[in-house]
Amino acid sequence: MLKFNTTDEVLDFAIKNEIEAAKFYTDLAGKMDNPEMKKVFKDFADEEKGHRKQLEDIKKGRTFNVSKEKIADLKIADYTVDVEPTSDMDYQAAITLAMKKEKKAFQLYTTLAYLIDDATAQQLFTSLAQQEAKHKLRFELEYDDIVLKDN
């Protein structure tokens, strides 16, 4: 179980995770031959950089607007096998990897929101969890439309 002593420790942990997520998507984009998917993964890297900025802003004492939007969960990621990133991974593997990554990010932010006492940071983590759920849904819809339709 994660253990933090201060709000700043939680925020630093989350910022580190967003840096790693942006790198993950940038690296994944570099492995894609399909220009459309390369762009999708680059866009996700940019979104993760935006999450990092939100976390850094909260750490500096700034506020943000919380979205009340609830995101659907197709649960496709729950029924796919884990994959490791490789230089020759196919489209299905890349989408599967992204779905799993977003599911873990959702779970992380949900946990961090529960662990922290700071109301503003708690709202941000809840909001970030919903944004990660939206990312996962995007990949699940793509998986459903492309991979499952072909099977």
C-alpha positions as CSV (number, residue, x, y, z in Angstrom):
1,M,0.0,0.0,0.0
2,L,1.2,3.5,-0.8
3,K,2.2,5.5,2.2
4,F,2.7,9.3,2.2
5,N,3.3,11.8,5.0
6,T,2.4,15.0,3.2
7,T,0.2,16.3,0.4
8,D,3.4,17.3,-1.4
9,E,4.7,13.7,-1.3
10,V,1.4,12.5,-2.9
11,L,1.6,15.3,-5.6
12,D,5.3,14.5,-6.3
13,F,4.4,10.8,-6.7
14,A,1.6,11.7,-9.1
15,I,3.8,14.1,-11.0
16,K,6.4,11.4,-11.4
17,N,3.8,9.0,-12.7
18,E,2.6,11.6,-15.3
19,I,6.2,12.1,-16.5
20,E,6.5,8.3,-16.9
21,A,3.1,8.1,-18.7
22,A,4.1,10.9,-21.2
23,K,7.3,9.1,-21.9
24,F,5.4,5.8,-22.3
25,Y,3.1,7.2,-24.9
26,T,5.9,9.1,-26.7
27,D,7.9,5.8,-26.9
28,L,4.8,3.9,-28.0
29,A,4.2,6.5,-30.7
30,G,7.7,5.9,-31.9
31,K,7.0,2.2,-32.4
32,M,4.0,2.8,-34.6
33,D,4.2,2.5,-38.4
34,N,0.6,3.6,-38.7
35,P,0.7,7.5,-38.9
36,E,-2.8,7.7,-37.4
37,M,-1.9,5.7,-34.3
38,K,1.4,7.5,-34.0
39,K,-0.6,10.7,-33.7
40,V,-3.0,9.2,-31.2
41,F,-0.2,8.1,-28.9
42,K,1.6,11.5,-29.3
43,D,-1.7,13.2,-28.4
44,F,-2.0,11.0,-25.3
45,A,1.6,12.0,-24.4
46,D,0.5,15.6,-24.6
47,E,-2.6,15.0,-22.4
48,E,-0.4,13.3,-19.8
49,K,1.9,16.4,-19.8
50,G,-1.3,18.5,-19.2
51,H,-2.1,16.3,-16.2
52,R,1.4,16.9,-14.9
53,K,0.8,20.7,-15.2
54,Q,-2.5,20.4,-13.3
55,L,-0.7,18.6,-10.5
56,E,2.1,21.1,-10.4
57,D,-0.4,24.0,-10.4
58,I,-2.2,22.4,-7.4
59,K,1.2,22.1,-5.7
60,K,1.7,25.8,-6.2
61,G,-1.6,26.6,-4.6
62,R,-3.7,27.1,-7.7
63,T,-7.2,25.9,-8.2
64,F,-8.9,24.1,-11.1
65,N,-12.4,23.3,-12.4
66,V,-13.7,19.8,-11.6
67,S,-15.6,18.0,-14.2
68,K,-18.7,16.0,-13.0
69,E,-18.7,13.9,-16.1
70,K,-18.9,10.1,-15.5
71,I,-17.2,7.9,-18.1
72,A,-18.5,4.6,-19.3
73,D,-16.4,1.4,-18.8
74,L,-16.7,-1.2,-21.5
75,K,-14.4,-3.5,-19.4
76,I,-12.6,-4.8,-22.5
77,A,-9.3,-4.3,-20.7
78,D,-10.4,-6.7,-18.0
79,Y,-10.6,-9.5,-20.6
80,T,-7.4,-9.0,-22.5
81,V,-4.0,-10.5,-21.7
82,D,-1.1,-8.3,-20.6
83,V,1.4,-7.4,-23.2
84,E,4.9,-5.9,-23.1
85,P,5.9,-3.0,-25.4
86,T,8.2,-4.2,-28.2
87,S,9.6,-2.5,-31.3
88,D,7.5,-4.8,-33.6
89,M,4.2,-4.9,-31.7
90,D,1.1,-4.9,-33.8
91,Y,-1.9,-2.6,-33.5
92,Q,-3.9,-4.9,-31.3
93,A,-1.0,-5.3,-28.8
94,A,-0.5,-1.5,-28.7
95,I,-4.1,-0.9,-28.0
96,T,-4.2,-3.6,-25.4
97,L,-1.2,-2.1,-23.7
98,A,-2.7,1.4,-23.7
99,M,-6.0,0.1,-22.3
100,K,-4.2,-1.7,-19.4
101,K,-2.0,1.4,-18.7
102,E,-5.1,3.7,-18.5
103,K,-6.9,1.2,-16.3
104,K,-3.9,1.3,-13.9
105,A,-3.8,5.1,-14.0
106,F,-7.5,5.3,-13.1
107,Q,-7.0,2.9,-10.2
108,L,-4.0,4.9,-9.0
109,Y,-5.8,8.3,-9.0
110,T,-8.8,6.8,-7.3
111,T,-6.6,5.4,-4.6
112,L,-4.7,8.7,-4.2
113,A,-8.0,10.6,-3.9
114,Y,-8.9,8.3,-1.1
115,L,-5.6,8.6,0.7
116,I,-5.3,12.4,0.7
117,D,-6.9,14.9,3.1
118,D,-6.4,18.0,1.0
119,A,-9.8,18.7,-0.5
120,T,-8.4,20.5,-3.6
121,A,-5.9,17.8,-4.4
122,Q,-8.6,15.2,-3.7
123,Q,-10.8,16.8,-6.3
124,L,-7.9,16.9,-8.8
125,F,-7.2,13.2,-8.3
126,T,-10.9,12.4,-8.8
127,S,-10.9,14.5,-11.9
128,L,-7.7,12.9,-13.2
129,A,-9.1,9.4,-12.6
130,Q,-12.1,10.4,-14.8
131,Q,-9.7,11.7,-17.5
132,E,-7.8,8.4,-17.4
133,A,-11.1,6.5,-17.6
134,K,-11.9,8.6,-20.7
135,H,-8.6,7.6,-22.2
136,K,-9.3,3.9,-21.5
137,L,-12.7,4.2,-23.1
138,R,-11.2,5.7,-26.2
139,F,-8.8,2.7,-26.5
140,E,-11.6,0.2,-25.7
141,L,-13.8,1.7,-28.4
142,E,-10.9,1.5,-30.9
143,Y,-10.3,-2.1,-29.8
144,D,-14.0,-2.9,-30.2
145,D,-14.3,-1.2,-33.5
146,I,-11.1,-2.6,-35.1
147,V,-10.0,-5.8,-33.3
148,L,-13.3,-7.4,-32.2
149,K,-15.1,-6.5,-35.4
150,D,-12.6,-8.4,-37.4
151,N,-13.0,-11.6,-35.2
